[in-house]
Each structure stands twice: as structure tokens, then as C-alpha cells.
Amino acid sequence: MDLAEAKARLCAEVETRADLLIDVSHQIHARPELGYEEHFAHRLLTEVLEREGLAVERSAYGIETAFVARAGTNGPTVAVLCEYDALPGIGHACGHNVIAAAGLGAGIATAALSSQLGGRVVVIGTPAEEGGGGKVKLLEQGAFEGIDAALMIHPAGADLRRMNAIAVQQLWVEYHGQEAHAAAAPHRGRNALDAAVLGYVNVAALRQHIRPDERIHGIFTHAGDQPNIVPKFAAAQWYVRSPDLSRLEQLKPRVLACLQAGADAAGCRMTYEWKEPVYADLRSNEPLLDLYSENAGRLGRDVVEPSDLNAVVGSTDMGNVSYHLPAIHPMIAVSPPDVAIHTAAFAEYAAGPAGDQAVLDGARAMAMTIADLWMRPDTREAVREAFREG
């Protein structure tokens, strides 16, 4: 079987399962689950993979809602990654139902032809992308050992070669003051909420003097209990982002100084914790992206470089994977360009006709890219060389 025939066969394998894949996407969309709580999605995906003949390991690597499914006995090993966690309050506003179903489709299609094409495929279910670092935990447990390349797609408002994924770390801050009656004896109090507010204002001022590609954003998670009691406790959560890990380390103390100054001004004590894991920036493998873009083009999708008008800026634990092996994270259009991810409007598109088409096209494009890696030694070497060069 030559490469062209292999790609046609893989697309046919996806097409015969189109209704199944779309149904999986809709079921996950209708049952949004937060990170490490994706029990329904875990069960649904693993049951389908098992029915399709893949060897499935549930609750893999000690993570209850992770899984690994394998097919093929020899040749290059390529991983397809599935995400399936949702966001609080707005469900699948990041479209992880599309990611899960497309990864499922690519895995099943390539598994069906793995013995004929001489390759191995691993479908990895990666929980808790939305801040929980599921891929980081899987990396630490050795889930990506022996894998030659990893790929996934992500929904967006355009077909883009990459997400502008920058490094991020979460900072949790607590302020400790002294309660007092706010009317009778305010002078006896030390207002923890004032400390938090002053710190927030300091960070707002700092934002004028950080690089344009850096981000700082936070919320108050506790702001007192009663208006007539001087708050003795307040808390906030922050995300600190920078284009790469080295610059993130330079930005972190500047943010911390702003928050500490608020505590000092209010006469309060501040405690803090930089939460693990840190999400790394994304190192997209360009030769692998070329393959994906060419295959998506066969399906009528023009995959372009992000511009100032359509770039998606954020963070993902796929960045950590990209530091360990060749990896890609292209964006696939499921909505109009002016609909941003992480919004209720985007969640609707993720289960609409364009989201359904992205499931099928994403599965086809990834399956064809896996065939390129399996059947073209020159391509594999180019992918390896680009990864070695960083």
C-alpha cells in the first residue's frame, strides 16, 4: 500500500465512524466535568476504544481519569492526545469535546491499519488541562517514554498552525489581618481586604511596564464575611504568564513585590504559594506542522500562521510535552473568528455543525499525518532533527 492509498483508507475509516465520533463529542459536551472529575468522558472514550480492538489501560499511571490505549506491534510510535475536561460555569467553552472525539477518531483509524502500515499508535487520555496539569503528571510518570511524536488539535475561530502558548504559573495568596467592629472600633482592625485590594491595584500599575506578550490576571476568592466587621482574612488567585520559562522566572518576583506592598501598607501579613505544575511555553515542531497543514489542506482547510487579528494566546500543558518530544498543537476552526474561546458563545459552536466537522476533519488530518510519520523515514528524521535543534 502506497502513502496516497493509505491516506485514502484512513479517511474512509474515519468516515465510517462519523456518526459515532460526533455522538461522542455531543455526549461529552452535554456532560461537562471539571479536571480530574471526568469520569463519564473517561468511561465513554475507553469503552469505544476497547470495542474497536485497542488494548486499553484505564486510570493509567495512577491518575483516575487518565487512560492509555495502544495498537500496532512494530514501527514508529505516535501518540494522539485527548482532552475532555470542562470549565466551571461555562462547560465546554474551550471545546475539549472536539479534542477528545477527534483524537478518538484518529486513534481508531490508524489502529485499524497499523499492522499494514507498520506503525504503532498510542491514544492518551489527558485529564485536567484547565490548570490541573494532567500531561505534566503523565510526563512525570513516564507515559511519554518511547513515543516518537505527539499530536492533538484544539478548537478556535480559525485554522491556525499553532496556539501562541506561553508559560504560566498560578500564585495563591492569603492576607491575614485583625478583625474589629467596622463602626465602633475600626482603629483596632487591620483590614485584610484592603491589603488584597492594594496589591491588586499595584499589579494593575505593573501591567503598564511589562512586555506586551506577558500577562497577569487574578481574582479575589475571599473578601470578608460581613460588611460591619473589618475583614481579618482575604485571599486571591493569580495567573502569571510570560513567553517562556526563563522570562516567567524574571516576572514572578515583580508580581510578588506588588502584592507584598499591599500587605505592608495595610499592616497585614501575607502568605503565598506558587502552585505546581508550571506550564511551559509550546515548542511547535515545524516539519510536523508542515505535514499536518498539508493534510488539512487536502480537506479544504487553509491552515495559516496566527496574526494579530486571529492569534489565540493562552497556556497549555501540551507545552511541557513539547519540551520532551516532537509535538504539535494546531488550532481548528469551529466558530467565526470573532468568537473567543472560554466564552459561553464558543461552547455552543463546539457542539454545532462546525464543531462536528472539526471532529471529523481533525481526525482525518491527524490520521494522515501519522501515516506520513510511519511511512516516510525522511520525514521522521526531519522531525527529530527539528526537535534536537530546539
KATANOR-V472012 format. One record per run of one state. SS is the DSSP state (alpha for helix, beta for strand, coil for the rest). FROM is the first residue (numbers start at 0). LEN is the number of residues. If there is no record, write none. Layout:
BEGIN
ss/from/len
SS/FROM/LEN
SS/FROM/LEN
END
This chain:
BEGIN
ss/from/len
coil/0/2
alpha/2/14
coil/16/1
alpha/17/13
coil/30/8
alpha/38/13
coil/51/3
beta/54/4
coil/58/1
alpha/59/3
coil/62/4
beta/66/5
coil/71/5
beta/76/6
coil/82/4
beta/86/1
coil/87/3
beta/90/1
coil/91/4
alpha/95/22
coil/117/2
beta/119/6
coil/125/8
alpha/133/7
coil/140/8
beta/148/8
coil/156/3
beta/159/1
coil/160/3
beta/163/2
coil/165/1
beta/166/10
coil/176/1
beta/177/1
coil/178/2
beta/180/1
coil/181/4
alpha/185/3
coil/188/1
beta/189/1
coil/190/1
alpha/191/18
coil/209/5
beta/214/8
coil/222/6
beta/228/1
coil/229/3
beta/232/10
coil/242/2
alpha/244/22
coil/266/2
beta/268/11
coil/279/6
alpha/285/13
coil/298/5
beta/303/1
coil/304/8
beta/312/2
coil/314/3
alpha/317/5
coil/322/3
beta/325/8
coil/333/10
alpha/343/7
coil/350/2
alpha/352/23
coil/375/1
alpha/376/13
coil/389/1
END
